[in-house]
């Protein structure tokens, strides 16, 4: 087993998405093991409640500490990985974080809901990740793309390692343009170089296009790049 993931959530049915497509195949092939745990199953409340009104007043409800911590303790018996909370205080998720987490053997993701979690839960959390500066209805919405991003970088999940190493953001640049049949679509034709069969020229063209697109669309990313001598030469070369 390459990676074991446990997800603590109030809505385990939302993660049925991982039974399909590429991740579903990886689960079936035992490259990834994804389990969900319903936090509600661990509450001591006789009405199965997992939330309460916050002390000090305010609108909304807060997830209580007891069921969350008990769920973490239960999962920790078979999963010793980091507990990752999907919350607004965390560092914004990016490809570098995905790469780092894909090297772990075990991970536990905690999905919050309502107005958040009791502050006392944080001492049981190892890492907090935010998907961005916007509000979602629950941590489940953030957990799905994050887990997908991590899992697809594991060996044998995709058909070839090149499938992710050449994608946008993997090495700090946006991906180059793609073309497929027909060669001529309404007068818009595929660049001749892609039909040449000259692999080295195609590689250089793709790298140049990645650099140009990144500079135009995401100057913030481009300005962080450490351009190689080849990169500088490619950007000056008008023939490619």
C-alpha positions in Angstrom: 0.0 0.0 0.0 1.5 3.3 -1.1 -0.7 5.8 0.9 -3.3 5.3 3.6 -5.8 8.1 4.1 -8.5 8.5 6.7 -11.1 11.3 6.4 -13.0 12.4 9.5 -16.3 14.0 8.4 -20.0 14.4 9.2 -20.8 13.6 5.6 -18.9 10.4 4.5 -21.2 9.9 1.5 -19.7 13.0 -0.1 -16.4 11.1 -0.7 -18.0 8.5 -3.0 -16.3 10.5 -5.7 -13.1 8.6 -4.9 -14.7 5.4 -6.1 -14.6 6.6 -9.6 -12.2 7.5 -12.4 -8.4 7.5 -11.9 -8.5 7.6 -8.1 -11.1 4.8 -8.0 -8.9 2.6 -10.1 -5.9 3.3 -7.8 -8.0 2.3 -4.8 -9.1 -0.9 -6.6 -5.5 -1.6 -7.4 -4.5 -1.1 -3.7 -2.2 1.8 -4.5 -4.3 4.1 -2.2 -6.4 3.2 0.8 -9.1 5.8 1.5 -11.4 5.4 4.5 -14.0 7.7 5.9 -15.1 8.0 9.5 -18.3 9.6 10.5 -17.6 11.9 13.5 -21.2 11.6 14.6 -20.6 8.0 15.5 -18.3 9.1 18.3 -20.5 11.7 20.0 -21.6 11.1 23.6 -24.7 13.2 23.1 -27.9 11.2 23.4 -29.3 13.1 20.4 -26.2 12.4 18.3 -25.4 16.1 18.2 -21.9 17.2 17.3 -22.4 21.0 17.6 -23.4 23.5 20.2 -23.9 27.3 20.5 -20.7 29.1 21.2 -19.9 30.6 24.6 -20.1 34.3 24.5 -22.9 34.3 22.0 -22.8 34.8 18.2 -24.5 33.3 15.3 -24.1 29.8 14.1 -23.0 26.6 15.7 -19.6 25.2 16.6 -18.4 21.6 16.4 -17.8 20.2 19.9 -14.4 18.9 20.9 -15.5 15.5 22.3 -16.6 13.6 19.2 -13.8 15.0 17.1 -11.1 14.1 19.5 -12.5 10.7 20.2 -12.8 10.1 16.4 -9.1 11.1 16.0 -8.1 8.8 18.9 -9.9 5.9 17.3 -8.4 6.4 13.8 -5.0 6.9 15.3 -5.0 3.2 16.4 -4.5 2.2 12.8 -3.2 5.4 11.2 -0.2 7.2 12.7 -0.1 9.9 10.1 -0.4 13.7 10.5 -3.8 15.1 11.3 -4.6 17.7 8.7 -7.4 20.1 9.3 -9.1 21.9 6.4 -9.5 25.4 7.8 -9.1 29.2 7.1 -6.0 29.7 9.3 -3.9 27.3 7.3 -1.3 27.9 4.6 -3.0 28.1 1.2 -2.7 24.8 -0.6 -0.4 24.6 -3.6 1.5 22.1 -5.7 4.5 22.1 -3.4 2.3 21.1 -0.4 0.8 18.4 -2.6 4.2 17.0 -3.4 5.3 17.0 0.2 2.2 15.2 1.4 2.3 12.7 -1.4 5.6 11.4 0.2 3.8 10.5 3.4 2.7 6.9 4.1 -0.3 7.8 6.2 -2.5 10.9 6.6 -5.7 11.9 8.5 -7.9 14.7 7.2 -10.4 16.5 9.5 -13.3 18.2 7.9 -14.9 21.0 9.9 -18.4 22.3 9.5 -20.8 25.0 10.7 -18.9 28.0 12.2 -15.8 25.9 12.9 -14.4 23.7 15.6 -13.9 24.1 19.4 -10.5 25.8 19.9 -9.4 23.0 22.1 -9.3 20.6 19.2 -6.3 22.4 17.7 -3.9 20.7 20.1 -4.7 17.4 18.3 -4.0 18.8 14.9 -0.6 18.7 13.2 -1.3 20.8 10.1 -3.9 23.2 8.8 -4.6 23.8 5.1 -6.7 26.4 3.4 -8.0 26.0 -0.2 -8.1 29.8 -0.6 -9.5 33.0 0.8 -13.2 32.2 0.3 -15.9 30.5 2.4 -17.2 26.9 1.8 -20.1 25.1 3.4 -17.7 22.6 4.9 -14.3 21.1 5.0 -15.4 18.3 2.7 -15.5 20.7 -0.3 -11.8 21.5 0.3 -10.7 18.0 1.2 -11.8 16.4 -2.1 -9.5 18.4 -4.4 -6.6 18.3 -2.0 -6.7 14.5 -1.6 -7.1 14.1 -5.4 -4.1 16.4 -6.0 -2.0 14.4 -3.6 -3.0 10.9 -4.8 -2.5 11.5 -8.5 1.2 12.1 -7.9 1.8 8.6 -6.4 3.6 6.1 -8.6 1.3 4.0 -10.8 -1.8 6.2 -10.2 -1.4 7.8 -13.6 -0.3 6.1 -16.7 3.1 7.8 -16.7 5.0 10.0 -14.3 5.2 12.5 -17.2 1.4 12.9 -16.9 1.9 15.0 -13.7 5.5 16.3 -14.0 4.5 18.2 -17.2 1.3 19.7 -15.8 0.7 23.2 -14.7 2.3 24.3 -11.4 4.4 21.1 -11.0 7.7 23.0 -11.8 6.4 26.5 -11.3 5.0 27.2 -14.8 1.7 26.7 -16.5 1.3 23.9 -19.0 2.0 24.2 -22.7 -0.9 24.2 -25.2 -2.3 20.8 -26.4 -3.7 19.9 -29.8 -5.4 16.8 -31.1 -7.3 15.7 -34.3 -8.3 17.2 -36.7 -5.2 18.9 -37.9 -7.3 21.7 -39.3 -10.4 22.9 -37.4 -12.3 25.7 -39.1 -9.1 27.0 -40.5 -7.2 26.9 -37.2 -4.3 24.5 -37.8 -2.0 22.7 -35.4 1.5 24.2 -35.1 3.7 22.7 -37.7 6.5 21.8 -35.2 4.1 19.4 -33.5 3.8 17.4 -36.7 7.5 17.3 -37.4 8.3 14.3 -35.4 11.5 16.1 -34.1 11.2 15.4 -30.4 13.9 17.8 -29.2 12.4 20.7 -31.1 8.9 19.8 -29.8 10.3 19.8 -26.2 11.9 23.2 -26.7 8.7 24.6 -28.3 6.6 23.3 -25.4 8.9 24.8 -22.8 8.9 28.1 -24.6 5.1 28.1 -24.7 4.9 27.3 -21.0 7.2 30.2 -20.2 5.2 32.6 -22.5 1.8 31.6 -21.1 3.0 31.8 -17.5 4.5 35.3 -18.1 1.2 36.5 -19.7 -1.3 34.7 -17.5 0.5 34.4 -14.1 3.3 37.0 -13.9 3.4 36.3 -10.2 4.6 32.8 -10.9 6.9 33.9 -13.7 8.7 36.4 -11.5 9.5 33.6 -9.0 11.1 31.4 -11.7 14.9 30.9 -11.9 15.3 30.9 -15.7 17.9 28.6 -17.1 20.3 29.6 -19.9 18.1 27.5 -22.2 15.0 29.3 -21.0 16.5 32.7 -21.7 17.6 31.5 -25.1 14.2 30.1 -25.9 12.4 33.3 -25.0 14.6 35.2 -27.4 14.3 32.6 -30.2 11.5 33.8 -32.6 11.6 30.6 -34.7 10.2 28.3 -32.1 
